[in-house]
Amino acid sequence: MKLELGKVKVGDGITGHMYSDAHAFTVIRVSPSGKTFWAQQDKATLKEDWKPEVLPGGFAGHCVNQGSQDYDYEPDPNGSVIQCRWSEGKQCFQCLTRFRAISAGRHEFYDYNY
């Protein structure tokens, strides 16, 4: 889900998308203009009842249930902080560091097949 300009607020959950992995963050500060915000990475813990189901094949196997990963989230005062700015040209928020995309909500994901 796309983050909208002027609607991001402190306490919102966001996700930083790498290529296949994704990491959950909490917005900790928003600029007065609303065009820049800072978010701190959450502690995401995979729930104990979820286990990867890996079938043999390929280089090392294939995880067939990775789309159903389920995490618990909690603030991490030592989590890394990212800065995101609104891009007028692309009409979206962009992170100034390692993430290629930012979306609304917390959606931790680990790609077991990469």
MISE-195745 format. One record per residue: residue in three letters; x, y, z of N, C-alpha, C, O in turn; residue number from 1. Coordinates in pm, whole numbers, plus 50000, padded with zeros to 5 digits. Example, Ala and Ser with C-alpha at 12.3 -4.5 7.8 and 13.67 -1.06 7.14 Angstrom:
BEGIN
NUZA   code     n_x     n_y     n_z    ca_x    ca_y    ca_z     c_x     c_y     c_z     o_x     o_y     o_z   pos
NUZA    ALA   51319   49431   50780   51230   49550   50780   51320   49670   50780   51424   49668   50846     1
NUZA    SER   51285   49775   50708   51367   49894   50714   51290   50003   50787   51341   50114   50804     2
This chain:
BEGIN
NUZA   code     n_x     n_y     n_z    ca_x    ca_y    ca_z     c_x     c_y     c_z     o_x     o_y     o_z   pos
NUZA    MET   50085   49883   50000   50000   50000   50000   50090   50124   50000   50189   50130   50073     1
NUZA    LYS   50055   50221   49920   50134   50343   49903   50115   50438   50021   50004   50456   50071     2
NUZA    LEU   50225   50499   50065   50220   50604   50166   50179   50734   50098   50233   50769   49992     3
NUZA    GLU   50085   50806   50157   50037   50928   50096   50098   51051   50163   50115   51055   50284     4
NUZA    LEU   50130   51150   50081   50185   51275   50131   50085   51342   50224   49967   51355   50192     5
NUZA    GLY   50133   51385   50341   50048   51453   50437   49973   51361   50531   49903   51408   50621     6
NUZA    LYS   49984   51229   50512   49910   51135   50596   50000   51049   50684   49949   50970   50764     7
NUZA    VAL   50131   51062   50672   50224   50985   50755   50235   51054   50890   50254   51175   50898     8
NUZA    LYS   50221   50973   50999   50230   51032   51133   50315   50944   51224   50336   50826   51197     9
NUZA    VAL   50363   51004   51332   50445   50931   51429   50366   50812   51482   50248   50825   51516    10
NUZA    GLY   50431   50696   51487   50367   50574   51535   50320   50484   51423   50291   50366   51447    11
NUZA    ASP   50312   50535   51300   50270   50452   51186   50374   50344   51159   50494   50365   51178    12
NUZA    GLY   50328   50230   51116   50417   50123   51072   50441   50136   50922   50349   50164   50846    13
NUZA    ILE   50566   50115   50881   50599   50115   50739   50689   49995   50711   50739   49931   50803    14
NUZA    THR   50708   49966   50583   50796   49858   50542   50896   49910   50441   50860   49980   50346    15
NUZA    GLY   51023   49876   50462   51128   49905   50367   51154   49780   50285   51187   49675   50340    16
NUZA    HIS   51138   49792   50153   51156   49677   50063   51294   49681   49999   51334   49780   49938    17
NUZA    MET   51364   49572   50015   51493   49560   49949   51462   49501   49811   51382   49560   49738    18
NUZA    TYR   51518   49391   49772   51479   49327   49647   51376   49221   49675   51266   49226   49621    19
NUZA    SER   51409   49124   49759   51307   49026   49795   51275   49031   49944   51163   49000   49984    20
NUZA    ASP   51371   49069   50027   51346   49082   50170   51279   49216   50202   51290   49311   50124    21
NUZA    ALA   51212   49223   50315   51147   49346   50360   51161   49358   50511   51164   49257   50581    22
NUZA    HIS   51170   49483   50561   51189   49506   50703   51088   49608   50756   51058   49707   50690    23
NUZA    ALA   51038   49581   50877   50936   49666   50940   50999   49778   51019   51104   49761   51083    24
NUZA    PHE   50934   49895   51015   50980   50016   51084   50861   50086   51148   50746   50061   51112    25
NUZA    THR   50891   50174   51244   50791   50263   51304   50836   50407   51280   50951   50441   51305    26
NUZA    VAL   50744   50490   51233   50775   50631   51211   50797   50697   51347   50712   50687   51436    27
NUZA    ILE   50911   50766   51363   50945   50828   51492   50945   50981   51484   50944   51048   51588    28
NUZA    ARG   50946   51037   51363   50948   51182   51348   50901   51219   51208   50932   51149   51111    29
NUZA    VAL   50826   51328   51197   50778   51378   51069   50811   51527   51063   50788   51599   51160    30
NUZA    SER   50863   51573   50950   50894   51715   50935   50765   51797   50933   50660   51743   50899    31
NUZA    PRO   50772   51925   50968   50652   52009   50966   50582   52011   50830   50459   52020   50824    32
NUZA    SER   50658   52003   50720   50597   52003   50587   50532   51869   50553   50450   51861   50462    33
NUZA    GLY   50571   51764   50626   50519   51629   50597   50589   51563   50480   50551   51453   50440    34
NUZA    LYS   50691   51628   50424   50760   51573   50307   50882   51488   50343   50942   51426   50255    35
NUZA    THR   50917   51485   50471   51028   51402   50518   50986   51336   50649   50922   51398   50733    36
NUZA    PHE   51023   51209   50664   51001   51143   50792   51117   51050   50822   51192   51010   50733    37
NUZA    TRP   51129   51017   50950   51232   50925   50998   51162   50806   51062   51060   50822   51130    38
NUZA    ALA   51216   50689   51041   51156   50567   51096   51265   50479   51154   51377   50473   51102    39
NUZA    GLN   51232   50409   51263   51327   50321   51331   51285   50177   51311   51167   50142   51323    40
NUZA    GLN   51384   50092   51279   51354   49952   51252   51300   49883   51377   51354   49899   51487    41
NUZA    ASP   51194   49806   51359   51132   49731   51468   51204   49598   51490   51278   49551   51403    42
NUZA    LYS   51182   49539   51605   51227   49402   51630   51113   49313   51579   51001   49318   51631    43
NUZA    ALA   51142   49234   51479   51042   49145   51420   51081   49002   51456   51190   48955   51423    44
NUZA    THR   50991   48932   51525   51017   48796   51569   50920   48702   51499   50799   48715   51511    45
NUZA    LEU   50977   48606   51426   50894   48507   51357   50820   48424   51459   50881   48372   51553    46
NUZA    LYS   50689   48410   51443   50609   48334   51539   50651   48188   51539   50681   48131   51434    47
NUZA    GLU   50654   48129   51659   50704   47993   51676   50625   47888   51600   50679   47783   51565    48
NUZA    ASP   50498   47913   51574   50417   47811   51506   50439   47810   51354   50383   47724   51286    49
NUZA    TRP   50518   47903   51301   50547   47902   51158   50684   47839   51134   50783   47880   51194    50
NUZA    LYS   50687   47741   51047   50812   47675   51010   50820   47670   50858   50719   47646   50792    51
NUZA    PRO   50939   47694   50802   50952   47685   50656   50933   47541   50609   50987   47447   50667    52
NUZA    GLU   50856   47526   50503   50834   47394   50442   50918   47389   50315   50883   47449   50214    53
NUZA    VAL   51031   47318   50322   51127   47316   50212   51121   47183   50139   51134   47076   50198    54
NUZA    LEU   51101   47192   50007   51100   47072   49922   51236   47061   49854   51294   47162   49816    55
NUZA    PRO   51287   46940   49839   51416   46924   49771   51406   46967   49625   51302   46952   49560    56
NUZA    GLY   51516   47019   49576   51521   47059   49435   51600   47187   49419   51624   47259   49516    57
NUZA    GLY   51640   47216   49295   51718   47336   49270   51853   47327   49336   51907   47218   49354    58
NUZA    PHE   51908   47441   49374   52041   47444   49435   52038   47387   49576   52126   47309   49614    59
NUZA    ALA   51937   47426   49656   51936   47381   49795   51797   47346   49845   51781   47313   49963    60
NUZA    GLY   51697   47353   49762   51560   47328   49806   51474   47449   49776   51524   47554   49737    61
NUZA    HIS   51344   47433   49795   51251   47541   49765   51148   47552   49877   51078   47455   49907    62
NUZA    CYS   51138   47669   49939   51041   47694   50045   50907   47727   49981   50894   47828   49911    63
NUZA    VAL   50807   47642   50004   50678   47659   49937   50578   47740   50018   50473   47777   49966    64
NUZA    ASN   50606   47768   50144   50509   47840   50228   50562   47974   50279   50509   48027   50376    65
NUZA    GLN   50664   48030   50215   50723   48153   50268   50628   48272   50264   50647   48368   50339    66
NUZA    GLY   50526   48268   50180   50429   48377   50174   50340   48386   50297   50272   48486   50316    67
NUZA    SER   50341   48283   50380   50255   48283   50499   50332   48317   50628   50282   48294   50738    68
NUZA    GLN   50454   48369   50615   50532   48407   50733   50451   48501   50821   50379   48588   50772    69
NUZA    ASP   50463   48481   50953   50386   48562   51048   50480   48609   51159   50549   48528   51221    70
NUZA    TYR   50482   48739   51182   50575   48799   51277   50503   48876   51387   50391   48925   51368    71
NUZA    ASP   50569   48886   51503   50530   48978   51609   50627   49095   51601   50746   49077   51573    72
NUZA    TYR   50575   49217   51625   50658   49338   51614   50661   49410   51748   50561   49415   51820    73
NUZA    GLU   50778   49466   51779   50790   49551   51897   50896   49657   51868   50987   49634   51788    74
NUZA    PRO   50884   49773   51933   50983   49878   51911   51122   49831   51951   51138   49754   52047    75
NUZA    ASP   51223   49876   51878   51361   49845   51911   51437   49977   51925   51472   50040   51825    76
NUZA    PRO   51463   50021   52050   51532   50149   52069   51671   50152   52007   51728   50260   51989    77
NUZA    ASN   51727   50036   51974   51859   50029   51911   51849   50003   51761   51951   49985   51694    78
NUZA    GLY   51726   50001   51707   51707   49976   51565   51762   50088   51478   51767   50204   51521    79
NUZA    SER   51803   50054   51358   51856   50156   51267   51746   50255   51228   51628   50219   51223    80
NUZA    VAL   51786   50378   51201   51692   50484   51164   51714   50519   51017   51827   50537   50972    81
NUZA    ILE   51604   50528   50943   51610   50568   50803   51538   50701   50785   51450   50736   50864    82
NUZA    GLN   51574   50773   50681   51509   50899   50645   51445   50880   50509   51507   50827   50416    83
NUZA    CYS   51320   50923   50496   51248   50911   50370   51195   51047   50329   51148   51124   50413    84
NUZA    ARG   51204   51077   50200   51157   51206   50148   51058   51185   50035   51064   51086   49962    85
NUZA    TRP   50968   51280   50023   50870   51278   49916   50938   51319   49785   51010   51418   49780    86
NUZA    SER   50915   51241   49679   50966   51273   49547   50851   51327   49463   50756   51255   49432    87
NUZA    GLU   50860   51454   49426   50755   51514   49341   50751   51444   49206   50643   51421   49152    88
NUZA    GLY   50866   51412   49151   50872   51350   49019   50810   51212   49015   50740   51177   48919    89
NUZA    LYS   50834   51132   49119   50782   50995   49123   50652   50983   49201   50586   50879   49198    90
NUZA    GLN   50615   51092   49271   50492   51095   49350   50486   50982   49453   50384   50914   49468    91
NUZA    CYS   50598   50965   49525   50604   50865   49631   50717   50902   49726   50802   50986   49695    92
NUZA    PHE   50718   50837   49843   50828   50853   49937   50941   50761   49894   50918   50649   49850    93
NUZA    GLN   51063   50812   49907   51181   50732   49878   51276   50739   49996   51291   50844   50059    94
NUZA    CYS   51338   50628   50025   51434   50619   50134   51570   50660   50081   51604   50632   49966    95
NUZA    LEU   51647   50727   50164   51777   50775   50122   51887   50672   50143   52004   50702   50119    96
NUZA    THR   51852   50552   50187   51956   50450   50209   51926   50325   50129   51909   50333   50007    97
NUZA    ARG   51920   50212   50191   51925   50082   50123   51795   50030   50063   51797   49927   49997    98
NUZA    PHE   51684   50095   50083   51557   50039   50036   51517   50096   49902   51531   50215   49877    99
NUZA    ARG   51466   50009   49815   51424   50055   49682   51281   50103   49682   51239   50173   49590   100
NUZA    ALA   51203   50066   49785   51063   50110   49795   51021   50111   49941   51077   50039   50025   101
NUZA    ILE   50922   50195   49972   50866   50208   50106   50715   50194   50092   50655   50250   50000   102
NUZA    SER   50653   50118   50183   50507   50102   50179   50448   50115   50319   50521   50109   50418   103
NUZA    ALA   50318   50133   50325   50248   50146   50453   50232   50010   50520   50218   49908   50452   104
NUZA    GLY   50233   50009   50652   50212   49886   50729   50343   49812   50754   50442   49833   50684   105
NUZA    ARG   50340   49725   50853   50458   49644   50888   50444   49507   50822   50349   49433   50846   106
NUZA    HIS   50543   49475   50738   50538   49348   50664   50678   49289   50652   50738   49291   50544   107
NUZA    GLU   50730   49237   50761   50861   49173   50758   50853   49051   50666   50753   48980   50665   108
NUZA    PHE   50959   49029   50588   50961   48913   50499   51104   48871   50474   51190   48954   50444   109
NUZA    TYR   51130   48742   50487   51259   48685   50457   51242   48588   50341   51160   48496   50348   110
NUZA    ASP   51318   48607   50235   51308   48521   50117   51396   48398   50136   51519   48404   50122   111
NUZA    TYR   51333   48287   50169   51405   48162   50190   51455   48102   50060   51537   48010   50062   112
NUZA    ASN   51409   48151   49946   51445   48093   49816   51553   48171   49744   51580   48145   49627   113
NUZA    TYR   51615   48265   49812   51717   48343   49743   51853   48312   49798   51952   48369   49752   114
